[in-house]
Amino acid sequence: MGNPAMSVTPYWELTFDADGDPDGAARDRLLAQVRERGVRDLVVFSHGWNSDRPGATRLYSRFFAPFPELAPRARLGYAGVVWPSMRFSDEPIPDFPRSVAAETTRRPALDKDTRHALLETFPGRATVIDQIARLLEQQPREEAELEEFGRLVRILVDVVPPGPQALFAADTLAEGVPQSEPGMFSGSAAAACEQFAGALARLAARENAGEEGEGRDGGVTDGNSSGGEPSAGRRLPGAPPSFALPNPWDGAHELLRQATYYAMKRRAGTVGERGLGRVVGQLAAVAPEVRVHLVGHSFGGRLVSFALRGLPEGVRTVKSVTLLQGAFSHYAFASRLPHDPRAGGVLQGQQNRIDGPLVCCYSHFHSALGTIYPLASRMAGDAEGVVAFDIGRTLGAKWGAMGHDGVQAVPGTRAWKLADALRTTLPSSGCVNIDAAAVVHRGGAPSGAHSDIVHRELAQVVVAAGRIG
């Protein structure tokens, strides 16, 4: 509990392994001390992708800092969830130090910090990681080498075979419904690399042109209408006339990033349901008066949402859930999908486990969730998006993330701009979308404003959602 780097007290850390098993000593400290410290409202925050333990601690300390002033009469306690995610050190995070290795490494080679993170995140895969690093460094011209790269990436993240229990990247089908795997793991790896390279180049071109975020059409063209071999000399729509299709090895680097995030996303669901949900249930048993407020960033939003599935029957101590730039399907809570009314989201109805609202803060400045995420989440066999597409109307509409446009297809969902939400009384139940683009807008390609979440206004949203104090 006594963490000298933490801005608030009392603070506890909850650590889980990849299977959702907690650090028993840390969990027991929380369960034993929360009542002893007189805590009435416990705010539990989970980090998402691109984080390690020091980064998570910095995030929690900075995000929690305004709470004592925002709710001065509340008897607050704080908990930070630490789970085995990983950080790509070349991805910019506002106000966070950037790796020296990332600054000096010629992309798309694998810098030493990211390589070390991969070794820690995927133990026993050192030989595969070495082969991946070699290919990214050498960038051979043969298409067969791109296909080999795709095969190695698939081995690295240990793709789960299709089946009724698989929880794949889109989160748009309820458990028990047979699903395919993400399209980036099937078919031609060379074509997938070209698609990612094209999407990255479009984002970079827009950033260089001074177009922040995803404020316009959000469209991305993969430049490969046949899904076959890459070809040189084509130009991305909206790019300067001299701008040709980029190096597919840039796309290979992004394929590795997205495949790793896919594995982290799958892991976040496991840690939430089997780990955090059970701990919240145990807390309810020993301190039923403690009101719990779950907050999740990115895949941490998926983690805290899946924790609802892991709650023991009858537990009603979760009083609010706030999702910050949630990196999972905007249809996750839907009982019926617009493109398939026979199917529902993987978390359909779970918002009803909350004795309060589910609040989703999103921003169209989130480049990764508005462009790369739908491309990575598209399931195998989905024809949409193989040719040129408009993210806002086709691929993004079907495979989009709630951090980009909020909870979708849940009847009764209320919506506000951030400033208006802070002036009103938020609903006491149901889903709430808050457009936070007024403050969530900093960050460079490829992720955009994905990690721009440390704002007093977003802390105010958590306080308001939970009626804290």
C-alpha positions in Angstrom: 0.0 0.0 0.0 2.7 2.5 0.9 3.9 3.4 -2.6 6.1 6.6 -2.4 5.4 7.3 -6.0 1.6 7.4 -5.6 -0.2 10.8 -5.3 -3.0 9.5 -3.1 -3.6 7.3 -0.1 -4.7 4.7 0.8 -3.6 2.9 -2.4 -3.4 -0.8 -3.1 -2.0 -2.7 -6.0 -3.7 -5.7 -7.5 -1.4 -7.9 -9.6 -2.6 -10.7 -11.8 -0.8 -13.1 -14.1 -1.9 -14.0 -17.6 -4.4 -16.6 -16.4 -6.1 -14.1 -14.0 -4.5 -15.6 -10.9 -3.9 -12.8 -8.4 -0.9 -12.1 -6.2 -2.5 -13.5 -3.1 -0.5 -11.3 -0.6 -1.5 -8.1 -2.4 -5.1 -9.1 -2.7 -5.3 -10.1 1.0 -3.8 -6.7 2.0 -6.6 -4.9 0.1 -9.3 -7.2 1.6 -7.9 -6.8 5.1 -7.3 -3.1 5.1 -10.0 -1.5 3.1 -12.5 -1.6 6.0 -9.8 -0.8 8.5 -9.0 2.4 6.6 -12.6 3.5 6.6 -13.0 3.4 2.8 -16.5 4.0 1.5 -15.7 4.5 -2.3 -12.9 2.4 -3.9 -11.8 3.5 -7.4 -10.1 0.6 -9.2 -8.2 1.5 -12.4 -6.8 -0.9 -15.0 -4.2 0.1 -17.5 -4.4 -1.2 -21.1 -2.0 -1.9 -23.9 1.4 -0.3 -24.2 2.1 -0.4 -20.5 4.5 -1.9 -18.0 4.4 -1.7 -14.2 6.3 1.6 -13.9 4.2 3.1 -16.6 1.0 1.9 -15.0 2.1 3.4 -11.6 2.8 6.7 -13.2 -0.6 6.7 -14.9 -2.5 5.8 -11.8 -0.7 8.5 -9.7 -1.4 11.2 -12.2 -5.0 10.2 -12.9 -5.9 9.8 -9.2 -4.3 13.1 -8.2 -7.4 15.3 -8.6 -9.8 13.0 -6.7 -9.3 14.3 -3.1 -10.1 17.8 -4.3 -13.0 16.7 -6.5 -14.6 14.8 -3.7 -13.3 16.3 -0.5 -15.9 14.7 1.8 -15.6 11.2 0.3 -13.8 8.4 2.1 -11.9 7.4 -0.9 -9.5 4.5 -1.5 -7.7 3.6 -4.7 -6.5 0.4 -6.3 -4.3 0.0 -9.4 -4.6 -3.2 -11.5 -1.3 -4.5 -12.9 -1.5 -7.3 -15.5 1.0 -8.7 -18.1 0.5 -6.3 -21.0 3.5 -4.9 -22.9 4.8 -1.7 -24.3 6.0 -1.0 -27.8 8.6 1.7 -27.0 8.3 3.4 -30.3 4.7 4.4 -29.7 4.3 8.0 -28.4 2.5 8.6 -25.1 1.7 12.2 -24.2 3.9 13.4 -21.2 5.6 10.1 -20.9 9.4 9.6 -21.5 10.1 8.0 -24.9 12.7 5.2 -25.2 16.1 6.3 -26.4 16.3 3.1 -28.4 13.0 4.1 -30.1 14.4 7.5 -31.0 17.5 6.1 -32.7 16.2 2.9 -34.3 15.4 3.0 -38.0 11.8 1.8 -38.3 10.6 -0.9 -38.9 13.5 -2.7 -37.1 12.7 -4.0 -33.7 14.3 -1.9 -31.0 15.9 -3.5 -28.0 13.3 -2.3 -25.5 10.4 -3.7 -27.5 12.3 -6.9 -28.1 12.8 -7.3 -24.3 9.1 -6.6 -23.7 8.2 -9.3 -26.2 10.5 -11.8 -24.5 8.8 -11.0 -21.1 5.3 -11.1 -22.5 5.7 -14.3 -24.5 8.0 -16.5 -22.5 9.5 -19.5 -24.3 9.3 -17.7 -27.7 12.9 -16.4 -27.8 13.8 -18.2 -31.1 10.6 -16.9 -32.8 11.3 -13.4 -31.6 14.9 -13.6 -32.9 13.6 -14.6 -36.3 11.0 -11.8 -36.4 13.7 -9.3 -35.4 16.0 -10.6 -38.2 13.3 -10.2 -40.9 12.4 -6.7 -39.7 16.0 -5.7 -39.8 16.9 -7.2 -43.2 13.6 -6.5 -44.9 14.0 -9.0 -47.7 12.2 -8.2 -51.0 10.7 -11.6 -51.6 7.0 -11.9 -50.9 7.7 -15.4 -49.4 9.6 -13.7 -46.6 6.6 -11.6 -45.7 4.5 -14.8 -45.6 7.1 -16.3 -43.3 6.9 -13.3 -41.1 3.2 -13.7 -40.8 3.6 -17.3 -39.9 6.1 -16.4 -37.1 3.8 -13.7 -35.7 1.0 -16.2 -35.6 3.2 -18.7 -33.6 4.3 -15.9 -31.3 0.8 -14.9 -30.1 -0.5 -18.5 -30.2 -3.7 -17.9 -32.1 -6.6 -19.8 -30.5 -8.2 -22.2 -33.0 -11.8 -21.2 -34.1 -14.4 -22.7 -31.9 -17.4 -21.8 -29.7 -15.3 -20.8 -26.7 -12.9 -18.5 -28.6 -13.1 -14.8 -27.8 -11.7 -13.0 -30.8 -10.7 -9.5 -31.5 -14.0 -8.1 -32.6 -16.1 -9.0 -29.5 -19.2 -8.8 -31.6 -20.5 -12.3 -31.0 -21.7 -13.7 -27.8 -19.9 -16.6 -26.2 -21.0 -19.9 -27.7 -21.4 -18.6 -31.2 -18.8 -20.1 -33.6 -16.4 -17.5 -34.9 -13.6 -17.2 -37.4 -10.2 -15.7 -36.6 -9.2 -12.1 -37.4 -8.4 -11.7 -41.1 -4.9 -10.5 -40.3 -4.1 -14.1 -39.3 -5.6 -15.7 -42.4 -4.9 -15.5 -46.1 -1.9 -13.6 -47.5 0.4 -12.1 -44.9 1.9 -9.9 -47.7 -1.5 -8.5 -48.4 -2.1 -7.8 -44.7 1.2 -6.1 -44.4 0.4 -3.9 -47.4 -2.9 -2.9 -45.9 -1.4 -1.9 -42.6 1.4 0.0 -44.4 -1.2 1.9 -46.5 -3.2 2.7 -43.4 -0.1 4.0 -41.5 1.0 6.1 -44.5 -2.4 7.7 -44.7 -2.4 8.6 -41.0 1.1 10.0 -41.3 0.2 12.0 -44.4 -2.8 13.5 -42.6 -0.6 14.3 -39.6 2.0 16.0 -41.7 -0.7 18.0 -43.4 -1.8 19.3 -40.1 -5.0 17.2 -39.9 -5.2 16.2 -36.3 -6.9 13.0 -35.4 -9.8 11.5 -37.3 -12.0 14.5 -37.6 -13.0 14.1 -41.2 -14.0 11.0 -43.2 -11.5 8.7 -41.5 -11.2 6.7 -44.7 -8.3 4.4 -45.4 -7.5 2.7 -48.7 -5.5 -0.5 -48.6 -4.5 0.0 -52.3 -5.0 -3.7 -53.0 -8.4 -4.3 -54.6 -7.6 -7.9 -55.5 -6.1 -8.9 -52.1 -3.1 -10.2 -54.0 0.5 -9.2 -54.4 1.7 -5.7 -53.4 2.5 -3.4 -56.3 4.6 -0.3 -56.4 3.7 3.2 -57.6 0.1 3.4 -56.5 -0.9 6.5 -54.5 -3.0 6.6 -51.4 -6.2 8.8 -51.7 -5.7 12.2 -50.1 -1.9 11.9 -50.2 0.4 14.2 -52.2 0.8 13.2 -56.0 4.4 12.1 -55.4 3.4 9.8 -52.5 3.7 6.1 -53.5 2.6 3.0 -51.6 5.0 2.6 -48.7 7.3 -0.1 -47.7 5.3 -3.3 -46.8 7.8 -4.0 -44.0 6.3 -0.9 -42.2 3.1 -2.9 -42.4 4.8 -6.0 -41.1 5.9 -4.0 -38.0 2.3 -3.0 -37.5 1.1 -6.5 -38.1 3.4 -7.6 -35.2 2.0 -4.7 -33.0 -1.6 -5.6 -33.8 -1.1 -9.3 -33.3 0.5 -8.6 -29.9 -2.4 -6.3 -29.0 -4.8 -9.0 -30.1 -3.1 -11.4 -27.6 -3.2 -8.7 -24.9 -6.9 -8.1 -25.6 -7.7 -11.7 -25.3 -5.6 -11.8 -22.0 -7.5 -8.7 -20.7 -10.8 -10.5 -20.9 -9.3 -13.5 -19.0 -7.8 -11.3 -16.3 -11.0 -9.4 -15.9 -13.4 -12.3 -15.6 -11.2 -14.8 -13.8 -9.2 -12.3 -11.8 -10.7 -8.9 -11.0 -14.3 -10.0 -11.0 -13.6 -12.6 -8.3 -11.6 -10.2 -6.2 -14.5 -7.7 -6.3 -16.8 -10.5 -5.2 -14.5 -11.3 -2.3 -14.4 -7.7 -1.3 -18.2 -7.6 -1.3 -18.2 -10.5 1.0 -15.9 -8.9 3.6 -16.8 -5.3 3.2 -20.3 -5.1 1.6 -20.6 -1.4 2.4 -17.7 -0.4 0.1 -18.8 1.1 -3.2 -16.6 0.0 -6.1 -16.0 2.1 -9.2 -14.2 0.4 -12.1 -12.1 2.5 -14.5 -10.4 1.0 -17.6 -8.2 2.5 -20.3 -7.9 0.8 -23.7 -7.8 -2.9 -23.1 -8.2 -2.1 -19.4 -11.7 -1.1 -20.4 -12.2 -4.6 -21.7 -10.7 -6.0 -18.5 -13.0 -4.1 -16.2 -16.0 -4.9 -18.4 -15.2 -8.6 -18.4 -14.9 -8.3 -14.6 -18.7 -7.9 -14.6 -19.0 -11.4 -16.0 -16.8 -12.7 -13.2 -18.9 -11.2 -10.4 -20.5 -13.8 -8.1 -24.3 -13.9 -8.4 -26.1 -11.2 -6.4 -23.1 -8.9 -6.0 -24.2 -5.3 -6.5 -21.3 -3.4 -5.1 -20.0 -2.1 -8.5 -21.6 1.4 -8.6 -20.1 2.6 -11.9 -17.8 1.6 -14.8 -16.0 4.3 -16.7 -14.3 3.3 -20.0 -11.5 5.6 -21.3 -10.8 5.1 -25.0 -12.0 1.5 -24.7 -10.2 -0.8 -27.2 -12.9 -3.3 -27.8 -16.0 -3.6 -30.0 -18.6 -0.8 -29.8 -21.1 -3.6 -30.1 -19.8 -5.6 -27.1 -22.9 -4.8 -25.0 -25.4 -5.0 -27.8 -28.1 -7.8 -27.6 -28.6 -7.5 -31.4 -26.0 -6.5 -34.0 -27.2 -4.2 -36.8 -25.6 -6.3 -39.5 -26.8 -9.6 -37.9 -29.9 -9.4 -35.7 -29.5 -13.1 -34.8 -26.3 -12.3 -32.9 -25.3 -10.2 -30.0 -22.1 -8.8 -28.4 -19.9 -10.8 -26.2 -20.9 -8.8 -23.1 -24.6 -8.3 -24.0 -26.6 -7.3 -20.9 -23.5 -7.2 -18.6 -24.1 -3.5 -18.0 -27.1 -4.6 -15.9 -24.6 -6.1 -13.4 -23.7 -2.5 -12.4 -25.7 -0.7 -9.7 -25.1 2.5 -11.7 -24.1 3.6 -15.1 -21.6 2.3 -17.7 -19.9 5.5 -19.0 -17.9 5.4 -22.2 -15.6 8.3 -23.0 -14.4 8.4 -26.6 -12.6 10.6 -29.0 -12.5 10.8 -32.8 -8.9 11.8 -32.5 -8.0 8.2 -31.6 -6.2 7.2 -34.8 -5.5 3.7 -33.8 -9.1 2.8 -32.8 -10.6 4.7 -35.8 -8.4 3.2 -38.5 -6.0 0.5 -37.5 -8.2 -1.3 -35.0 -11.1 -2.0 -37.5 -8.6 -3.3 -40.0 -7.0 -5.6 -37.4 -10.4 -6.7 -36.0 -12.0 -7.7 -39.3 -12.8 -11.4 -39.2 -11.6 -13.9 -41.8 -14.2 -14.3 -44.6 -15.5 -10.7 -44.2 -15.4 -9.3 -47.7 -15.9 -5.7 -46.5 -12.7 -3.7 -46.2 -10.6 -5.8 -48.6 -11.1 -3.1 -51.2 -11.1 0.6 -50.6 -13.3 1.5 -47.7 -14.6 4.5 -45.7 -14.0 3.7 -42.0 -17.0 5.7 -40.9 -19.5 3.8 -43.0 -18.3 0.3 -43.7 -15.4 -1.4 -41.9 -15.4 1.0 -39.0 -19.1 0.7 -38.5 -18.9 -3.1 -38.3 -15.6 -3.7 -36.5 -15.1 -0.3 -34.8 -14.0 0.2 -31.2 -16.0 2.1 -28.6 -13.1 4.4 -27.8 -13.6 5.9 -31.2 -17.4 6.4 -31.3 -18.9 5.1 -28.1 -21.2 2.2 -27.2 -23.4 1.3 -30.1 -26.7 -0.6 -30.7 -27.7 -0.5 -27.0 -31.2 1.0 -26.8 -31.6 3.9 -24.3 -27.9 4.9 -24.5 -27.6 8.6 -23.6 -25.0 10.9 -25.1 -23.3 14.2 -24.2 -20.3 16.3 -25.1 -17.9 16.4 -22.2 -18.6 19.9 -21.1 -22.3 19.2 -21.1 -21.9 16.0 -19.2 -20.0 17.8 -16.5 -22.8 20.3 -16.1 -25.6 17.7 -15.8 -26.5 14.8 -13.5 -25.5 11.6 -15.2 -28.1 8.7 -15.4 -28.2 6.3 -12.5 -28.2 3.3 -14.8 -27.7 2.2 -18.4 -25.1 3.2 -21.0 -23.8 6.7 -21.4 -21.5 8.0 -24.2 -19.4 11.1 -23.6 -17.5 12.7 -26.5 -14.2 13.7 -24.8 -12.5 15.0 -27.9 -12.3 18.5 -26.3 -9.5 17.2 -24.1 -8.5 13.8 -25.6 -6.7 15.0 -28.7 -2.9 14.9 -28.3 -0.7 12.2 -29.8 1.1 11.2 -33.0 0.7 8.4 -35.4 0.0 5.5 -35.3 -2.1 5.7 -32.1 -3.2 9.3 -32.1 -4.8 10.4 -28.8 -5.1 6.9 -27.5 -3.2 7.5 -24.3 -4.1 11.2 -23.8 -6.4 10.4 -20.8 -4.8 12.2 -17.8 -7.2 15.1 -17.5 -9.0 16.5 -14.5 -12.2 16.5 -16.6 -12.1 12.7 -17.0 -11.5 12.3 -13.3 -14.6 14.4 -12.8 -16.5 12.0 -15.0 -15.6 9.1 -12.8 -16.7 11.0 -9.7 -20.0 12.0 -11.3 -20.7 8.5 -12.7 -20.2 7.0 -9.3 -21.9 9.8 -7.3 -18.8 9.8 -5.2 -19.1 12.0 -2.1 
